Amino acid sequence: MTPALRQYALVTGCYWAFTLTDGALRMLVVLHFHQLGYSPLQVALLFLFYEFFGIVTNLVGGWLAARIGLNATQHLGLGLQILALAMLLVDPALLSVPWVMAAQALSGIAKDLNKMSAKSSIKLLVPGDQQGRLFRWVALLTGSKNALKGAGFFLGAALLAGLGFRGAVGAMLAGLALALLIGLLLLDRGLGKTAFKPKFRDLFSTSAVINRLAAARFFLFGARDVWFVVALPVFLQTELHWSFTAVGAFLAIWIIGYGGVQAAAPRLFGRRAPDGGSARAAALVLAALPAAIALGLGRGADAAVLVGGLLAFGVVFAVNSAIHSYLIVAHARAEGVSLDVGFYYMANAGGRLLGTVLSGWLYQVAGFGACLWTATALVAAAGVLSLRLPRSGAAAQRRRRVPGKPRTSAASS
C-alpha cells in the first residue's frame, strides 16, 4: 500500500466511523423524543441548528483547514461529535429542546468539518494528471458515506431497542473515541496546511467555475430535500397509510442504494472523467422524474408509481451528485483546496436548509404535488447554471492564482 493510499484509507475510515454515528444519532433522536411525546414540529426543531450551522461551518471550516491542516479539522470534527454525544448522556430530566438543539448544533458542525476535510484530502493525495482515479476515489468516498448513513439509521434503531437511549449513546461515543485515537496516531498532520495564511476575503471564491458549481449544487440539493425530507415521509404515512417502521426502513434502504450508485458511478464513464457537459445532461434527465411522478399521482396512480419514481430519482440523483462531487475537487485550487471545497459545501448546506423549510411549508399549504413541481424547477435551475461549465476535464488542470500570493509571469515561472 502506497503512502497516499494508506492516508486515503485512514481518512475514509475516520469518515465512515463518523457517518455511522451521524445516521444513528439522527434516528435515535427522532425515535426517542417522539416516544417521549414530542410533537412533530418539536422534533423537527431539534435539527434546525444542525442544518443551519452546516452553512457557517463549511465557509469558515475551509479557511480553518488551510491554516491548521485538513486532518486537524477532521480530528476537531470527531471531537465535537463526541462532545455532542456526551451532552445527551446527562440526566433525562435535563434533555430539554434547547439542550438537544445545542447538541445537534455541535453535531452539524462536526459533520461538515469531517466532510470538507475528507473530500479536500483526496485532491492532495491523487496526482493532478490522474483525473479518472480522482473521480473513482471521490465517488467511493461519497457513495460509501451515504450508504453508511443509511446503515446508521438501522444501527440507531437497533441500539435503542437493545441498549436504551443512554446505552446507545454511550456505545457510539466509545466507538468514535477509538476512531479519533487512531486518526491522531496515524494521519499526516500537515496535509492540506497552506504555506500562506488566507485572509477572510479568501473564504469567498473568485473562480467563475467554482461559483457556478456552488450555485448549481444549491439548487440540486434543494430539489432533493424539498420533497424527500418532510413531505415524503408524511405522505407515505398519512396518505398511503404506511407504518412508522415501513417508512423508516424504506428511506434507509433508499439512502443505502443511493450511496451504492454513487460509488459505482465511475463505471458509467469508463476511463474518462465527467465534465460540464455530463452535469448538464444528468440534470436534464433528473428534472423529468419529479414532474413525471407528479403527473402520475395527479391522475390517480397508486403507490407503485411513487416507489418506482423515487427509486429512479435516487439512481439519477446519485449520478448527478457523484459528477458534482468530482468536479468541485477537480477544479479546486491545489493549494488551499479546502477553501474552494468549503465554499462549495456551504452552498450545499444552504440548499438543504432551503429544501427542508420548503418541504414542510409547501406540503402543508399545497400538498405533495407542489413539492414535486418545485423540485423540477430547482433541478432545471441547476441545469441552466451548468451550461457554462467547462466541457473538458483539462480545465481542472489549469493553474489558478493562490489567494494571498502574488501573480507570477510566465517568464518567471
LUMMILUM-636019 format. One record per residue (C-alpha): residue number from 0; x negated, y negated, z negated. Coordinates in Angstrom, 3 decimals. Layout:
% residues N
 resi        u        v        w
  NUM        X        Y        Z
...
END
This chain:
% residues 413
 resi        u        v        w
    0    0.000    0.000    0.000
    1   -1.439   -3.353    1.077
    2   -1.624   -6.219   -1.443
    3    1.110   -8.105    0.459
    4    3.403   -5.073    0.481
    5    2.717   -4.473   -3.212
    6    3.681   -8.056   -4.046
    7    6.806   -7.767   -1.861
    8    7.818   -4.590   -3.715
    9    7.302   -6.262   -7.100
   10    9.224   -9.414   -6.105
   11   12.053   -7.289   -4.719
   12   12.126   -5.040   -7.793
   13   12.444   -8.006  -10.158
   14   15.165   -9.464   -7.939
   15   17.016   -6.140   -7.919
   16   16.921   -5.939  -11.720
   17   18.332   -9.434  -11.982
   18   21.028   -8.800   -9.360
   19   22.326   -5.698  -11.138
   20   22.782   -7.654  -14.373
   21   24.311  -10.604  -12.491
   22   27.039   -8.472  -10.920
   23   27.592   -6.505  -14.110
   24   27.841   -9.664  -16.228
   25   30.464  -11.171  -13.918
   26   32.614   -8.043  -14.191
   27   32.078   -7.867  -17.960
   28   33.212  -11.448  -18.459
   29   36.289  -11.103  -16.235
   30   37.486   -7.830  -17.750
   31   36.647   -8.583  -21.373
   32   38.124  -12.061  -21.542
   33   41.207  -11.066  -19.567
   34   41.628   -8.282  -22.121
   35   41.396  -10.862  -24.906
   36   44.366  -12.720  -23.436
   37   42.636  -15.499  -21.497
   38   44.745  -16.877  -18.661
   39   43.524  -16.531  -15.053
   40   42.719  -20.266  -14.995
   41   40.651  -19.978  -18.180
   42   38.747  -17.008  -16.741
   43   38.096  -18.969  -13.544
   44   36.805  -21.935  -15.553
   45   34.210  -19.672  -17.148
   46   32.459  -19.531  -13.761
   47   32.794  -23.208  -12.818
   48   29.364  -24.207  -14.140
   49   27.857  -21.020  -12.684
   50   28.662  -22.275   -9.172
   51   28.022  -25.978   -9.818
   52   24.556  -25.513  -11.249
   53   23.618  -23.457   -8.205
   54   23.655  -26.682   -6.181
   55   21.391  -28.507   -8.625
   56   19.064  -25.556   -9.167
   57   18.379  -24.895   -5.504
   58   17.455  -28.529   -4.931
   59   15.241  -29.008   -7.976
   60   14.013  -25.397   -8.044
   61   12.245  -25.727   -4.691
   62   10.347  -28.758   -5.976
   63    9.504  -26.967   -9.227
   64    8.244  -23.850   -7.406
   65    5.937  -25.961   -5.224
   66    4.331  -27.287   -8.407
   67    4.118  -24.212  -10.641
   68    4.358  -21.305   -8.168
   69    7.140  -19.049   -6.912
   70    6.539  -16.228   -9.341
   71    6.617  -18.652  -12.255
   72   10.097  -19.787  -11.201
   73   11.184  -16.165  -10.801
   74    9.965  -15.420  -14.319
   75   11.798  -18.524  -15.540
   76   14.991  -17.262  -13.895
   77   14.674  -13.874  -15.571
   78   14.047  -15.571  -18.917
   79   17.124  -17.775  -18.562
   80   19.279  -14.753  -17.741
   81   18.007  -13.045  -20.889
   82   18.913  -16.183  -22.872
   83   22.388  -16.230  -21.285
   84   22.924  -12.610  -22.296
   85   21.675  -13.341  -25.814
   86   24.258  -16.135  -26.128
   87   27.002  -13.561  -25.560
   88   25.753  -11.389  -28.428
   89   26.993  -13.850  -31.079
   90   29.937  -13.073  -33.306
   91   33.029  -12.536  -31.082
   92   34.824  -15.298  -33.014
   93   32.323  -17.800  -31.558
   94   32.929  -16.830  -27.926
   95   34.947  -19.898  -27.020
   96   35.468  -21.109  -23.460
   97   32.822  -23.894  -23.745
   98   30.271  -21.449  -25.207
   99   30.785  -18.885  -22.446
  100   30.764  -21.637  -19.808
  101   27.364  -22.747  -21.134
  102   26.076  -19.156  -20.936
  103   27.382  -18.881  -17.378
  104   25.675  -22.164  -16.508
  105   22.339  -20.663  -17.585
  106   23.139  -17.531  -15.592
  107   23.896  -19.621  -12.491
  108   20.573  -21.456  -12.828
  109   18.795  -18.126  -13.287
  110   20.461  -16.623  -10.226
  111   19.391  -19.353   -7.856
  112   15.863  -19.599   -9.257
  113   15.467  -15.882   -8.565
  114   16.987  -16.029   -5.077
  115   14.952  -19.053   -3.995
  116   11.739  -17.566   -5.406
  117   12.183  -14.119   -3.856
  118   13.089  -15.342   -0.371
  119   10.399  -18.023   -0.304
  120    7.764  -15.499   -1.356
  121    8.338  -13.390    1.764
  122    7.318  -16.305    4.005
  123    3.903  -16.296    2.367
  124    3.441  -12.523    2.451
  125    4.039  -11.998    6.199
  126    1.578  -13.277    8.847
  127    3.039  -16.057   11.000
  128    2.765  -14.048   14.229
  129    4.887  -11.144   12.913
  130    8.400  -12.598   13.156
  131   10.041   -9.200   13.684
  132    8.505   -7.960   10.458
  133    9.590  -11.132    8.663
  134   13.173  -10.578    9.861
  135   13.146   -6.972    8.591
  136   11.765   -7.930    5.185
  137   14.226  -10.802    4.710
  138   17.158   -8.634    5.839
  139   16.157   -5.810    3.498
  140   15.847   -8.146    0.519
  141   19.143   -9.927    1.249
  142   21.112   -6.805    2.089
  143   19.881   -4.791   -0.870
  144   20.668   -7.726   -3.157
  145   24.306   -7.790   -2.086
  146   24.644   -4.009   -2.254
  147   23.252   -4.035   -5.783
  148   25.565   -6.850   -6.802
  149   28.488   -4.644   -5.795
  150   26.910   -1.767   -7.730
  151   26.624   -4.170  -10.651
  152   30.422   -4.500  -10.682
  153   30.676   -0.755  -11.274
  154   27.847   -0.882  -13.822
  155   29.536   -3.658  -15.796
  156   32.855   -1.802  -15.952
  157   31.127    1.465  -16.920
  158   29.047   -0.173  -19.655
  159   32.106   -1.962  -21.019
  160   34.031    1.323  -21.189
  161   31.136    3.258  -22.710
  162   29.396    0.778  -24.994
  163   31.856   -2.040  -25.556
  164   31.168   -5.689  -24.740
  165   28.267   -6.340  -27.113
  166   26.663   -2.962  -26.455
  167   26.833   -3.537  -22.700
  168   25.285   -6.989  -23.003
  169   22.520   -5.652  -25.249
  170   21.674   -2.843  -22.820
  171   21.393   -5.285  -19.905
  172   19.238   -7.641  -21.964
  173   16.787   -4.821  -22.770
  174   16.530   -3.731  -19.141
  175   15.951   -7.273  -17.921
  176   13.293   -7.890  -20.575
  177   11.394   -4.860  -19.252
  178   11.574   -6.250  -15.683
  179   10.265   -9.610  -16.901
  180    7.356   -7.947  -18.693
  181    6.368   -6.008  -15.543
  182    6.565   -9.189  -13.467
  183    4.421  -11.148  -15.902
  184    1.741   -8.465  -15.825
  185    1.589   -7.661  -12.110
  186    2.840  -10.542   -9.946
  187    0.414  -13.033   -8.379
  188    0.734  -16.175  -10.473
  189   -0.475  -18.556   -7.768
  190    1.933  -17.503   -4.994
  191    3.731  -20.492   -3.493
  192    1.949  -23.149   -5.541
  193    1.019  -26.036   -3.240
  194   -2.270  -27.924   -3.170
  195   -0.340  -31.203   -3.163
  196    2.187  -32.463   -5.710
  197    5.540  -33.006   -3.978
  198    7.462  -36.169   -4.865
  199   11.200  -36.493   -5.462
  200   11.832  -37.649   -1.882
  201   10.354  -34.358   -0.659
  202   13.345  -32.494   -2.108
  203   15.371  -33.519    0.935
  204   14.409  -32.030    4.282
  205   13.319  -34.327    7.116
  206   13.422  -31.487    9.657
  207   16.381  -31.605   12.058
  208   16.331  -27.815   12.372
  209   16.424  -27.262    8.596
  210   19.226  -29.820    8.218
  211   21.329  -28.147   10.935
  212   20.749  -24.735    9.410
  213   21.732  -26.031    5.963
  214   24.918  -27.670    7.281
  215   25.867  -24.512    9.183
  216   25.259  -22.419    6.056
  217   27.508  -24.762    4.050
  218   30.457  -24.137    6.367
  219   29.685  -20.447    6.863
  220   29.858  -19.590    3.168
  221   32.754  -21.944    2.598
  222   34.591  -19.908    5.252
  223   33.946  -16.660    3.386
  224   34.885  -17.842   -0.087
  225   37.959  -19.840    0.948
  226   39.887  -16.597    1.271
  227   37.723  -13.982   -0.436
  228   37.088  -15.335   -3.942
  229   40.562  -16.125   -5.301
  230   43.162  -15.775   -2.557
  231   42.363  -12.208   -1.508
  232   42.387  -10.557   -4.987
  233   45.585  -12.390   -5.919
  234   47.220  -11.472   -2.592
  235   46.286   -7.796   -2.957
  236   47.707   -7.704   -6.475
  237   50.857   -9.793   -6.120
  238   51.901   -9.218   -2.507
  239   50.606   -5.705   -1.822
  240   51.032   -4.557   -5.454
  241   47.557   -3.065   -5.838
  242   46.401   -2.263   -9.370
  243   43.543   -4.187  -11.016
  244   41.332   -1.113  -10.672
  245   42.105   -0.735   -6.973
  246   41.392   -4.399   -6.288
  247   38.090   -4.345   -8.172
  248   36.934   -1.081   -6.592
  249   37.794   -2.228   -3.078
  250   35.956   -5.538   -3.456
  251   32.927   -3.791   -4.953
  252   32.809   -1.301   -2.047
  253   33.178   -4.194    0.403
  254   30.198   -6.013   -1.119
  255   28.055   -2.854   -1.109
  256   28.910   -2.188    2.538
  257   28.287   -5.835    3.390
  258   24.821   -5.584    1.871
  259   24.107   -2.388    3.767
  260   24.964   -4.047    7.077
  261   22.706   -6.992    6.224
  262   19.790   -4.680    5.530
  263   20.389   -2.829    8.826
  264   20.896   -5.981   10.934
  265   17.344   -5.952   12.428
  266   18.232   -2.723   14.280
  267   20.627   -4.755   16.434
  268   17.726   -6.835   17.720
  269   15.037   -4.174   18.085
  270   11.601   -5.767   18.031
  271   12.988   -9.204   18.888
  272   13.752  -11.673   16.114
  273   17.030  -13.666   16.354
  274   17.127  -17.355   17.295
  275   19.617  -20.224   17.531
  276   21.476  -18.500   20.348
  277   22.031  -15.480   18.104
  278   23.502  -17.716   15.388
  279   25.922  -19.342   17.850
  280   27.113  -16.039   19.322
  281   27.606  -14.446   15.897
  282   29.629  -17.451   14.675
  283   31.878  -17.306   17.758
  284   32.729  -13.657   17.112
  285   33.249  -14.279   13.393
  286   35.646  -17.206   13.923
  287   38.075  -14.974   15.816
  288   38.524  -12.485   12.962
  289   40.348  -14.504   10.244
  290   42.519  -16.008   12.989
  291   43.442  -12.505   14.196
  292   44.256  -11.403   10.628
  293   46.424  -14.492   10.076
  294   48.333  -13.826   13.308
  295   48.828  -10.177   12.376
  296   50.099  -10.943    8.889
  297   52.346  -13.662   10.278
  298   54.058  -11.053   12.444
  299   54.702   -8.765    9.503
  300   51.702   -6.463    9.822
  301   51.018   -4.102    6.916
  302   48.059   -3.652    4.588
  303   46.120   -1.658    7.186
  304   45.712   -4.814    9.293
  305   44.346   -6.767    6.332
  306   41.986   -3.999    5.213
  307   40.749   -3.349    8.757
  308   40.305   -7.060    9.382
  309   38.449   -7.503    6.112
  310   36.066   -4.666    6.983
  311   35.409   -6.140   10.436
  312   34.889   -9.584    8.909
  313   32.397   -8.104    6.436
  314   30.338   -6.483    9.209
  315   30.178   -9.597   11.404
  316   29.667  -11.953    8.468
  317   26.792   -9.796    7.222
  318   25.075  -10.116   10.610
  319   25.646  -13.897   10.541
  320   24.170  -14.142    7.053
  321   21.150  -11.990    7.980
  322   20.425  -14.199   11.000
  323   20.652  -17.376    8.931
  324   18.549  -15.952    6.096
  325   15.800  -15.135    8.580
  326   15.984  -18.473   10.434
  327   15.525  -20.595    7.311
  328   12.486  -18.591    6.197
  329   11.039  -18.607    9.732
  330   11.476  -22.365   10.247
  331   10.441  -23.424    6.737
  332    7.058  -25.108    6.411
  333    4.218  -22.768    5.490
  334    3.018  -24.906    2.563
  335    5.869  -25.944    0.329
  336    8.212  -23.265    1.728
  337   10.276  -23.379   -1.479
  338   11.257  -26.997   -0.759
  339   12.977  -26.060    2.516
  340   14.441  -22.819    1.184
  341   15.718  -24.548   -1.956
  342   17.331  -27.336    0.088
  343   18.974  -24.747    2.348
  344   20.413  -22.700   -0.504
  345   21.652  -25.870   -2.151
  346   23.921  -26.188    0.896
  347   24.844  -22.511    0.485
  348   25.885  -23.133   -3.138
  349   27.853  -26.208   -2.085
  350   29.749  -24.160    0.486
  351   30.556  -21.529   -2.108
  352   31.845  -24.161   -4.515
  353   33.998  -25.734   -1.790
  354   35.341  -22.348   -0.752
  355   36.131  -21.332   -4.333
  356   38.102  -24.510   -5.047
  357   39.928  -24.410   -1.701
  358   40.715  -20.720   -2.141
  359   42.755  -21.318   -5.271
  360   44.331  -24.590   -4.165
  361   45.296  -23.539   -0.624
  362   46.722  -20.230   -1.770
  363   48.815  -21.972   -4.398
  364   50.235  -24.665   -2.102
  365   50.335  -22.968    1.315
  366   49.726  -19.234    0.978
  367   47.201  -16.708    2.213
  368   47.619  -17.595    5.877
  369   46.415  -21.160    5.250
  370   43.229  -19.784    3.693
  371   42.587  -17.650    6.782
  372   43.120  -20.519    9.234
  373   40.851  -22.745    7.146
  374   38.194  -20.017    7.287
  375   38.472  -20.012   11.073
  376   37.968  -23.782   11.215
  377   34.953  -23.641    8.883
  378   33.244  -20.885   10.890
  379   33.880  -22.872   14.066
  380   32.157  -25.861   12.443
  381   29.147  -23.653   11.637
  382   29.067  -22.563   15.292
  383   29.127  -26.150   16.544
  384   26.260  -27.075   14.224
  385   24.278  -24.141   15.647
  386   24.492  -25.481   19.220
  387   21.226  -27.405   18.929
  388   19.233  -24.798   17.046
  389   16.080  -23.686   18.902
  390   16.658  -20.739   21.213
  391   13.111  -19.458   20.955
  392   11.604  -17.862   17.880
  393    8.353  -19.575   18.884
  394    9.696  -22.757   17.353
  395    9.249  -21.117   13.988
  396    5.519  -21.170   14.577
  397    5.411  -24.918   15.140
  398    3.189  -26.680   12.629
  399    5.108  -29.194   10.576
  400    3.893  -32.076    8.512
  401    3.469  -31.186    4.857
  402    5.084  -33.796    2.584
  403    2.621  -35.849    0.639
  404   -0.213  -35.174    3.103
  405   -1.284  -37.496    5.949
  406   -0.779  -36.584    9.566
  407   -3.851  -35.362   11.416
  408   -4.591  -35.931   15.046
  409   -5.293  -33.120   17.497
  410   -8.881  -34.292   17.755
  411   -9.461  -33.985   14.060
  412   -7.811  -30.583   13.634
END
